[in-house]
Amino acid sequence: MRKIFSALLVLVVAASFLLAACGKKQDGPVVGDAERGKKLYNSATLGPKSAEGCVTCHNYDESEGESDKAPFTAGTGTRAETRVPGLSAEEYIIESIMTPNAYVVEDYKEGDMYQEWGKDLSKQQLADLVAYLLSEK
């Protein structure tokens, strides 16, 4: 069931990218930029509702403190490769942002992560965040 849900989620995200391109000139698919993603990730707030940014809960590594609120940022790209069987690192990161309760990492609680990123982030912002997190090996 999880594989079907994950596949559907990826298809919906991909379809939304394609539909957004219909009717207006596009230079190609949305390509993420890791540097822009890093800036977004490290922003105190994000989105139109000024929701708390990623760094509010995610410490970069042990040098910044515990990982009691959320997993460390360092190593995300590597961990994402094997976190959920059947999902690529990119698919897992997208799922984690868009539907954070789809898979909750052990020792963390469902509902702790902001649930509206799928509505609040633009396609470019999502692509940039994914690019940054994939670069964190």
N, C-alpha and C positions, 0 to 999 in steps of 0.2 A: 504494500500500500504506500509506504514511504517513497519507493522508487517512482511509482506512478505520480504521486503528488509532486515530487521534485521535478520530474520530467515535464509535467504540466506547468509548473511554475516557471521553468526555464523557457518553455514555449510561449507562455503568456508574456514574459518580459521581452523575448525576441520579437513576438508579434507586435507588441506596443512600439518597439523601436521602428519596425517596418511601417506600421500605420502612421506613426508621427511623420514619417518621411513622405507619405503620399500627399500629393497636391502642392508640395513646395520643393524647391530645388535643394538638394542635399549634395554635399561633396563626398558622401560615403557614410559608412556606419559610424556611430559614436565611438570614438577611440579615447580610452582613458589615459590620463596623464598622471603619473605617480607623484610628481612634485605638487601639482594642484591638489591631488588627493591627500597628500601629507598635510598641506595647509588646512584643508577642510577638517581632517581628522583631529588636528590640534587646535581647532577653533573652540572657544568656550561655549558657543551656541551655534546651532545650525537650523536652517529651514525657516519658513514663514512664521512659525509659532515660537521661534527662538528656543527650541528644545535644547536641553543640555547636550553639549558636544561629546564626542567619543571619549576624549581624554578626561572627562568628568569621572568616569568609572574605570577606564582601561589605563593602567600604568604601563609605561614602555617596557620596563624590566624590573628586576629586583632592586636596582639602585634607586628607584622611585617609590619603593614601598611594596606592600603585599599585593597579592592578586585576589583579595577577598571579595571585591565587588564584581570583577570581570577578568577574563584571561588577559595575560600580558600581550602587548602588541608585538613585541619582538618575536620572531619565529612564526607569525601567523601564516605566511605563505607556505611554509613547510608543514605545519600542523594541518592546514586545510586540505592538503593532498590526500590525507588518509583519515580524516575525521569521521566522515560518513561514507560507508561503502556504497559504491555506485555513483557518487558525485565527484566531479572534478573539483580541484581547489577553487576555481572561479565559480562554479555552480554553488558550492558550499558557502562561499563568502556572500554571494548574491542572496541566497536563501536566508542566511543569518541576518542580513540587513533588512530585507524585505518582509520576512516572516520569522522574526526572532524566536518564536516558540516552537517552530517546526523541529528543531533539535536543540536541546538545552545541554550544554556541557556539564558533565558530572561535577557536583559540588556547587553548582549555581542554581538559582531559582527561576522558574518560569515566570514571565511577566516583569522581571527586573529591567530588561532592556526596553527602551522606548519603542512602542509598537507602530508608530505612524510614519516611519522613514519611507515606506513605499509610496505614500501620498506626498510627503514633504520634500523629497529630494528630486531634482531634475534628473533626466537620463544622463546628462553630462556629469553631474555631481556623483551619481552612483558609479558610473564608469571610472571616474577619477579615484574614488575611494577604493574600488576593487583593484585598480592598478597599483595603488600604494600598498594595500595589504598583501597583494601577491608578491610585491618586491621585498617584503619583510621575511627573509629566509632565516 
